[in-house]
Amino acid sequence: MEREMWLKLLRFVGTVALIVGGLCLFIVVLTGTRAFLGSGEDLLSRYFVSIDYEEFLQGHNVVLTTSPGVDAHITVYVAESIQKHWRSDDLQFVVQDPTTSRQLAHMDLSRTDNWGKVLRASEMSEAVGVAFDLVLPPEIAIGSKLSGSLSGTIYYPVVDGAGFRTQMRKVNLPINIAVVTEEELVGTIRSDFLKYAKILAAIAAPFTLIGLAARYFTVPRRRAKASEPHIPSHQIPHVRQ
């Protein structure tokens, strides 16, 4: 009886592993298809960039590659708060050309948010994402190196005992912006898709193998067939007609 319970548990683990591996492989196929078959126009229209402020605080330089006239959808993750709540009255993103000191973009990213007094520690903390779109003017020269800066103060709720408290964080994130041709940007996007596909494939492979192995060795009919005693042919009784 105990053996049957362990076999059922192993079959369940194998099923879960196959589901996880299958989902990863499905995403690999979608990502690979987009990388190889997606048109340049489609890839540029879906150009999303994620930036982690914590990585900058750990010493990593932040570099953004874009092209004149391309709409780059940027999200900067600056903290973790309860239910993604945050507010600011001075957050802004500025882009300048350091060679001429010309200001190319100035965005006010301030927002209001009221989370009241009812948040609890049991409510989930999620990443606070500051999202905005950047479109450089068409006349910007290819090869230019621009300076971007996200700066201001944000306020957000964090867990404090059984309740919460409001946390403040001053944000000062410099972003180096490299201006390239659309063809180069498309190549970079395709390369990124392939990189993600390889990572997902590496994750999917062990899950799929574990799932297949678990299912193979626990299918009832295989175990039943394996447990049947082998009787040599010369010991099988013959019935006379």
N, C-alpha and C positions, 0 to 999 in steps of 0.2 A: 504493500500500500504506500509506504514511504517512497519507494522507487518510482511509483506512478506519479506521485506528487511532484517529485523532482523533474521527471520527464515533462510534465505539463508546464512547470515553471520554465524549463529550458526551451520548450516550444514557444511559449509566450515571449521570452527574451528574443528568440530567433525571429519571430514575427515583427516585433518592434524594430529590431535591427534592419530587417528587410524594408520596412516602411521608411525608416530614416534614410537608408541607402538609396532607395528608389526615389524619394523626394530630391535628394541631392543630385542624383543622376539626371532627373528631369530638369532641374535648374541648370545643370551643366549643358544639356542639349540646347535649352533656350538661350543660354549665354553664348555658347559656341556658335549657334545659328546667327545670332545678332552680330557677333564679331565678324563672321565670314561673309554673311549674305546681306547684312544691313547696309543700306545706302549711306553715303556720306552725309546727305541732308538729314536723314532720319537720326543718325548718331549725333549730329550736332544739335538737333532739336531736343534731344534728351540728355544733354550734357549736364550731369549732376556732379557736384564736388562736395565731399564731406571733410571737415577740418575739426580736429580734436584739440581743444585749448590745453588740455592736460599734457599732450605730447609736446606742445610748445614750452610749457612750464618745465618740462624735463630736458629741455635743451635742443629740441628738434626745430630746424628752420622750416617755415611754412612757405611752399612755393605753389603758385597757381599758374597753370598754362592756359592761355585762351587766345582767341583771334578777334580782330576788329569786326564788329557787327554781330558776333555770336552771343546768344543769350546763355550765360553760364549761371546755372541754378546752384547757389552756394548755401550750405548749412554749416554753421559753426556751433559745435557742441561745447558749451561753456561751463556746465555744472550739472548736478543731478538734483531734482526737486520732487516734492510730492505732487503727483499727477501733472507734472510738466509746468506747474504754475511759475510765472516770473513776471516782473515788471521793471521798467526803467524810464527815466525822464530825460536821459542825456546820451543814450547809446547811439553811436553814429559810425558810418563806414565812409572813409575818404580815400580817394585814389589820386596820386600826383605823379607828374613826370619829373623825376629828380634833376634832369638836365636843364629844364626850363622853369621849374617850380610852378608849372601850370597845373591847376586843379582840374581833373578830368571827371570826377564823380564825387558827389556829396549826398549821402543818404541818411535821413533821420530814421533810426530803427526803434525809437522809443515806443513803449506800449503800456497800457494800463491793465491791471489784473487785480481782482479782489478775491482772496481765498478765505475770507471770513475767519471764524473762530472754531470751526467744526472739524478740521483735519485731524486725523488720528495716526499714530505710529504704524498701525496695521495697513494703512493705505500705501500703495506701491510708489517707490521713488523711480523716476524715469529721467532720461537725458533731456536737458533743456537745450533746444536747438534754436539758434537765431538764423532765420532764413531770409535770403534776399537774392535778387537777380542783378548781375553785372553785365552790361553791354558797353564795350569800348567803342568810341567814335570810329567810323570807317577810315578816317585820315591818319590814324595812329600807324607809325611806320613798323613794318615787320622787323623783328629783332630788338625792339625797344624793351627796356627793363624798367618797369614801373613800381611804385611803392604804394601799397595799400595799408590801411590801418583801421582796425575795429577797436573802438575805445568807448568807455563809459562805465557806469555802475549799474549792476543788476541786483534785484532783491528777489529772494525766492524762499519758500518754506522747506525746512528740513526736519527730520525726526528728532525729537527731544523728549526722551522718556516715553510716557504713554501719549504724549501730544506732539506739538511741533513748535518751532521757533522760526523767525524770519532771519535768514542769512543774507549778508551783503558780500558782493565780490566786485572788485574793481577789475575791469577787463582792459588790457592793453596788448592787442595782438597785431604785430606787423606781418604783412603778407607780401612776399615778393611775387610780382606778376611778370611772367615772360610772355611776350607777344610773338606768336608764330603764324604761319600760313594755315588756312583751313585744311589743306592736305596733311600737313604735319599734325594738326590737332586730331583729325580723323584717325591717323595712324596711332596716336597716343591712346585714343579712346578704345580702338580695337585691341591694342596691346593690353590695356587694363582689363577688358572683358575676358581675354584669354588667360590672364593671370588669375582672375577670380575663378574661371572655369577649372583651371588646374588645381587650385586649392580645394574646391568643392569635390573634384574627382578624387583627390587624395583622401578626403574625409569619407566619401561614399564607398571606396574600395573595401576598407576593413569592415564596415558595417554590413555591406552586402555579403562578404565572405563569411562573416560570423553567422549572419542570418541563414545563408544557404547550408552551412555546416550543421547548424542546430536543427534545421528542418529535416535535413537528410538523415541524421542519426536518431531522430525521434518520431518519424512517421510510423504509426502502429503496424502497418502491414510489413514494413521492412524488418521491424523488430520481431514480428511474429514469424516471418519467414526465416530469420536468422536463428530463432529459438527452436525451430522444428528439428527433431533428431534425425540424423542421416542414417538410413538403413541400407546397407549394401544390397545390391540386386540379388546376390545369391542367397540372401536370408529371407527374401520375400516369398511367402508360401504361395504355391500354385494350386488352383482348384481344378480337379479333373472333371471333365464334362461327362 
